[in-house]
Amino acid sequence: MEKMITTYSMWKMFRNCRKACEWRYFQELVPLEKERSLAFGSIIHQCLELWHKTRRLDEVLSHIDRAYVNRIANEREKSDWHLARAMMRAYAQRYPDEKFEVVHLEQKFSGPIINPETGAESRTFVLAGKVDGIVKLDNAYYLLEHKTASQIDAGYLDRLWTDFQICLYSWYVEKYLGYKISGIIYNVLAKAKLKQSQGESEAEFEERRNELIAKSKSGTSSAKRKMPETDEEFQVRLAEKYSDPQMFHREILYISRDKFLELQGELWELSQAMLEARRRKAFYMNTDYCFMYNRPCAYYALCSSGGNPNLIENMYEKKAPHEELSEANINTQEAPIF
């Protein structure tokens, strides 16, 4: 029997909420509207892959243009387009050269899930994944892990050591690709919170002007209407923000070899729990996870409605699991000109 391919994303979801895992990986349902932060992060990962592969900023910016083809009509796309361009321009200036040598980018791997006590392989599951990069620094190999963050502070950096995924991937890369991994280079890019000014409408200007006149001793006002900020003006403001060195951060975490055995044990236990859940058809909800990130889980509407077929038809679509393993390589053709 062919073994089931699993990924870290699947095991993380199963650990957090078994019902959400069932909706995604067994019912194969995904929301029609992709979460904005995830979509933006995917674009930046593609840009970083292209930059580290070619070191050509023009190709990176063209890729961003292609990713947001509806930016003229769609304000959300336009906002993300501005942010992506400013972020990557500044990144290229901050890291024009690297101390490390790139060995692989977007490298896939796969291997069995192993019981660390007996060495036996799971007869049901294998683990597959993809790392952002494998690099060589001072004759040692590291995984390169890209992160986009709303804020790079001490709290964010302190949480990096809890990254179950990248430590687990280090073991699989070492075991099945043959690179002894000394640690992880976290490459963190902050997302600027600036917004493009929309200016004032005629009505808003008249209201503000009348208020100023009422407060003026002369009964007049020289106020002028605030006009919308142009794309060029907004890019200048973003560039000034990204000139702050704290908008980027590199952190190296070294791996404890003892951690590998611990992570194998955790993954094995998850695989046994998954077998039991499948056997009993018992994928329970974890209601503590419904609003874990101050927003509803992607499957909240589905769970709260008891799996309403109308919601499935209108809010979700069928997609095969593990999209991250089957994403096509980035396109480097010229972008259309608008």
C-alpha positions in Angstrom: 0.0 0.0 0.0 1.3 3.4 -0.9 2.1 5.6 2.1 0.3 8.8 2.8 2.4 12.0 2.2 2.3 14.3 5.2 3.9 17.7 5.8 4.7 19.8 8.8 1.7 22.0 8.0 -0.6 19.0 8.3 0.9 17.8 11.6 0.8 21.3 13.1 -2.9 21.6 12.1 -3.7 18.2 13.6 -1.9 19.2 16.8 -3.8 22.5 17.0 -7.3 21.3 15.9 -8.1 17.8 14.6 -11.3 19.0 13.0 -9.5 21.7 11.0 -7.1 19.0 9.9 -9.9 16.8 8.7 -11.5 19.6 6.7 -8.2 20.4 4.9 -6.4 17.1 4.5 -9.2 14.6 4.3 -12.1 16.6 2.9 -9.6 18.7 0.9 -11.4 22.0 1.5 -9.8 25.4 1.4 -11.4 28.9 1.8 -12.0 30.6 -1.5 -10.4 33.8 -0.1 -6.8 33.2 0.9 -5.6 34.8 4.1 -3.9 38.0 3.2 -0.8 37.7 5.3 -0.2 34.2 4.0 -0.6 35.3 0.4 1.8 38.2 0.9 4.3 35.9 2.6 4.2 33.5 -0.3 5.0 36.4 -2.8 7.9 37.6 -0.7 9.3 34.0 -0.5 9.2 33.8 -4.3 10.9 37.2 -4.5 13.7 36.1 -2.1 14.2 32.9 -4.1 14.5 34.9 -7.3 16.9 37.4 -5.7 19.2 34.8 -4.2 19.2 33.0 -7.5 19.8 35.9 -9.9 20.8 38.9 -7.8 18.7 41.0 -10.3 16.4 43.5 -8.7 14.7 44.2 -12.0 13.5 40.6 -12.3 12.3 40.6 -8.7 10.2 43.8 -9.3 8.8 42.4 -12.5 7.7 39.3 -10.6 5.9 41.5 -8.1 4.2 43.4 -10.9 2.9 40.1 -12.3 1.7 38.9 -8.9 -0.5 42.0 -8.5 -2.0 42.5 -12.0 -5.3 43.9 -10.6 -3.6 46.5 -8.4 -5.2 49.4 -10.3 -8.7 48.3 -9.5 -8.1 46.5 -6.2 -6.9 48.6 -3.3 -5.7 45.5 -1.3 -3.6 44.4 -4.2 -2.2 47.9 -4.6 -1.3 48.1 -1.0 0.5 44.8 -1.0 2.2 45.7 -4.3 3.6 48.9 -2.8 4.8 47.0 0.3 6.5 44.2 -1.6 8.3 46.5 -3.9 9.6 48.7 -1.1 10.6 45.7 1.0 12.5 44.1 -1.8 14.2 47.3 -3.0 15.5 47.9 0.6 16.4 44.2 1.0 18.6 44.4 -2.1 20.3 47.5 -0.7 20.8 46.0 2.7 22.2 42.7 1.5 23.9 43.4 -1.9 26.4 40.6 -1.1 26.2 37.6 1.2 28.7 36.0 3.5 27.2 32.6 2.9 27.2 30.5 -0.3 23.9 29.3 -1.6 23.8 25.6 -2.1 20.1 25.0 -2.8 17.0 27.1 -3.0 13.5 25.8 -2.4 14.9 22.3 -1.8 12.4 19.4 -1.4 12.9 16.4 0.7 11.0 13.3 1.9 11.6 10.4 4.3 9.9 8.0 6.6 8.4 8.8 10.0 10.4 6.7 12.4 9.7 5.3 15.9 12.9 6.6 17.8 12.6 3.8 20.4 12.6 0.9 17.9 13.9 2.4 14.6 10.8 1.1 12.9 9.3 3.1 10.0 5.7 4.0 9.9 3.8 1.7 7.5 1.3 4.5 6.8 3.0 7.9 6.6 6.0 9.6 5.1 7.0 13.2 5.8 7.8 15.6 2.9 8.7 19.2 2.9 10.6 22.1 1.3 13.2 24.4 2.8 13.8 27.9 1.7 17.5 27.3 1.3 20.6 25.4 2.2 23.6 27.6 2.5 27.3 27.2 3.5 29.0 29.5 5.9 32.5 29.0 7.3 32.6 25.4 6.0 29.4 24.5 7.8 25.9 24.0 6.4 22.8 25.9 7.5 19.1 26.1 6.6 18.1 29.5 5.4 14.6 30.3 6.7 12.7 33.4 5.5 10.2 35.1 7.7 8.0 38.2 7.3 6.9 39.7 10.6 4.6 42.6 11.6 7.2 43.6 14.2 10.7 42.4 15.0 11.1 42.7 18.7 12.6 40.7 21.6 9.4 38.7 22.0 9.4 37.6 18.3 13.1 36.6 18.4 12.7 34.7 21.7 10.0 32.6 20.0 12.3 31.4 17.2 13.8 28.6 19.3 10.3 27.0 19.5 10.2 26.5 15.7 9.3 22.8 15.6 9.2 22.8 11.8 12.7 24.0 10.9 14.4 21.8 13.5 12.5 18.8 12.2 13.4 19.7 8.7 17.0 20.0 9.7 17.0 16.3 10.7 15.4 15.2 7.5 17.7 17.3 5.3 20.7 15.8 7.2 19.4 12.3 7.1 18.1 12.1 3.5 20.0 14.8 1.6 23.4 14.3 3.3 24.1 17.8 4.6 25.1 18.0 8.2 23.1 21.0 9.4 24.8 23.1 12.1 21.9 25.6 12.5 19.4 27.8 11.0 19.9 31.3 9.6 16.6 33.2 10.2 16.2 35.9 7.6 13.4 38.2 9.0 11.8 41.1 7.1 9.4 43.5 8.8 6.2 44.6 7.2 5.9 48.4 7.3 2.5 49.6 8.6 2.4 52.8 6.6 -0.8 53.4 4.6 -1.1 55.4 1.4 -3.0 58.6 2.1 -6.3 58.9 0.3 -6.6 62.6 0.8 -9.9 64.4 1.4 -13.1 64.4 -0.4 -14.7 67.8 -1.3 -17.2 67.4 1.5 -14.5 66.5 4.1 -12.4 69.5 3.0 -15.4 71.9 3.3 -16.2 70.6 6.7 -12.6 71.0 7.9 -12.4 74.5 6.2 -15.6 75.7 7.9 -14.3 74.5 11.3 -11.1 76.5 10.8 -13.0 79.6 9.7 -15.2 79.3 12.8 -12.1 79.3 15.0 -10.3 82.1 13.0 -10.5 85.7 14.3 -10.5 86.9 10.7 -13.3 84.7 9.6 -11.2 83.3 6.8 -8.9 80.3 6.1 -6.1 79.6 3.8 -6.5 75.8 4.1 -6.1 73.7 1.0 -7.7 70.4 0.3 -5.4 67.4 1.1 -4.9 65.6 -2.1 -4.4 61.8 -2.5 -0.8 60.7 -2.1 0.7 59.6 -5.4 2.4 56.2 -5.9 5.7 57.9 -6.2 5.3 59.9 -3.0 4.2 56.8 -1.1 7.2 54.9 -2.4 9.5 57.6 -1.1 7.9 57.4 2.4 8.2 53.6 2.4 11.8 53.8 1.3 12.5 56.2 4.3 10.9 53.7 6.6 12.9 50.8 5.2 16.2 52.7 5.6 15.8 51.9 9.3 18.2 48.9 9.8 15.7 47.4 12.3 13.3 46.6 9.5 15.6 43.6 8.7 17.2 41.0 11.0 19.4 37.9 10.7 19.6 35.5 13.6 21.6 32.2 13.7 20.3 29.4 16.0 22.5 26.4 16.5 20.9 23.0 16.7 21.2 20.7 19.7 21.6 17.1 18.4 19.5 15.9 21.3 16.6 17.9 19.9 16.4 15.6 16.9 15.5 12.6 19.0 12.9 14.6 20.9 11.3 15.8 17.7 11.2 12.4 16.2 9.4 11.2 19.3 6.8 14.0 19.0 6.2 13.3 15.3 5.8 9.5 16.0 3.3 10.2 18.8 1.3 12.5 16.4 1.3 9.8 13.8 -0.1 7.3 16.2 -2.8 9.7 17.3 -3.7 10.3 13.7 -4.1 6.6 13.1 -6.5 6.4 16.0 -8.5 9.4 14.9 -8.9 7.9 11.4 -9.9 4.5 12.8 -12.5 5.9 15.0 -13.5 8.7 12.6 -13.1 11.1 15.6 -11.5 14.4 14.6 -12.4 16.6 17.5 -12.7 20.3 17.6 -10.3 22.4 19.7 -12.5 25.4 20.4 -9.6 27.2 22.2 -8.1 27.5 18.7 -11.0 29.1 16.9 -9.7 32.6 17.5 -6.1 31.8 18.3 -4.7 34.8 16.3 -7.5 37.3 17.2 -9.3 36.2 14.0 -11.5 33.2 13.2 -9.9 30.0 12.0 -10.4 29.4 8.3 -12.9 26.7 9.1 -14.8 28.5 11.9 -17.8 29.1 9.7 -17.9 25.5 8.7 -17.6 24.1 12.2 -20.1 26.5 13.7 -22.6 25.6 11.1 -22.2 21.8 11.5 -20.7 21.5 8.0 -23.5 23.2 6.2 -23.3 22.1 2.5 -24.3 25.6 1.4 -21.3 27.1 3.1 -19.1 24.5 1.6 -20.4 25.4 -1.9 -20.1 29.2 -1.4 -17.1 29.7 0.8 -14.8 26.8 0.0 -13.2 24.9 -2.9 -11.6 21.5 -3.3 -7.8 21.5 -3.5 -5.4 18.6 -3.2 -3.3 18.7 0.0 0.3 20.0 0.3 0.2 22.8 -2.3 3.5 24.0 -1.0 5.2 20.9 -2.5 3.6 21.3 -6.0 3.9 25.0 -6.5 5.4 25.8 -10.0 8.7 27.6 -10.3 8.5 31.3 -10.4 8.2 32.9 -13.8 10.9 35.2 -15.0 9.3 36.6 -18.1 8.8 40.3 -18.5 5.8 41.8 -16.7 3.1 43.6 -18.6 3.4 47.3 -18.7 0.5 49.4 -17.3 
